[in-house]
Each structure stands twice: as C-alpha cells, then as structure tokens.
Amino acid sequence: MRKYLLAAAAVGALLASSGGAFAEAVKLYLRDDAKAKSGMQRLLKKHCKAKAMSIMAHKLARAVYFILLRGEPWNEAKFLKGA
C-alpha cells in the first residue's frame, strides 16, 4: 500500500510542475480534433474563452494523472463526456 501512495505522490508532483504544458496541449488538441472543438463550444456557452481553456487544461491534467496512475489507455469519449 505504501508503494502505491509514493507512486501517486510522484505523479502528482510531476504534473504540478508542468501546468503550462497542459494549456499548450489543449491548444494543439483543439486544433486537430473536431470532437474536442464541439466540447469547447459547449464550455464557451457558459464561460469566456480563457476560462474554458483553463477548464479543458485542468480536465486534461486530471486525465493524464489517472492514465499514469492506473495505466489505462486514453479514452476520448470519457474525457469529453463532461465537457
């Protein structure tokens, strides 16, 4: 159990130090994916562009955290479900 907690802390520390990278990753993700663009349009109905980008970057960071922690593959449908 202790090894699991150390791994989670290491992943969290890694992601915390790379916050700006997720903002850039969201820009690239939105540029190439039509489904992501529609998810962003849903967010833009409620928020300004900067806040919507921040929300998407936070969602991406959480997704990467759980991918690294659990070793699961990327699931775009699950990622965009709440957007």
N, C-alpha and C positions, 0 to 999 in steps of 0.2 A: 504494500500500500504506500509506503514512504517513497518508493521509486516513482510511482505514478504522480505523486504530488510534486516531486522535484522536476519531472518532465513538464508538467503543466506550468510550473513557475518559469522554467526556461523558455517555453514557447511564449508565455505572456511577456516576458522581458524582451524577447526578440521582436515581437510585434509592437510593443510600446515604443521602441526606439526607431521604428520605421513608419511613423504616422503619415508623413508627406508622401511616401511612396504609394500609399493606398489612394490618395487623391489623384495622383498621376495615373494609376492603374484604372481608376474609374473612367477617366477621360479616354483612355485607349479602349476600354471595354465598350463604352458608349459609341465610339467612332465606328466599331466594326460589327456590332450586334443589333439587329432590329428589335429583338425581344427586350433587350436592355433599354433601348430608346423608348419603347412603349411603357416600360416600368417607370422610367424617368418622367414621362409625360404625366403619369398618374401622381407622382410626387409633386410636380410643378403646379398641379391644380390647387394644392394646399400650401405650398411653401415657395419662397423665392429660389432662384437658381442656385445661389451659394449654399443655402440650407439644404436643398435637395441633393446637391453634390456631396455635402458633408454626411448626409444620411446614407447615401449609397456607399461612401467610403467606409463608414462605420459598419455597415452590413457586410461589406467585403472583408473587412478585418476580422469580424466575428466568424465569418465562413472559413477563412484561412486558418484561424485558431483551431476550430473544430476539425478541419481537414488534417492538420498536423497532429492534433492530439489523438484523434481516433483512427487515423489512417484511412479515412473514407475518401472515395473519389469525388470530384466536383459534380454537383447536382444543380444545374441551372434552374430547373423548374422549382426546386425548393428555395433557391436563393431569390427568385423573382416573385414568389407567391405572395409575400407580404409587402412588396414594393408598390 
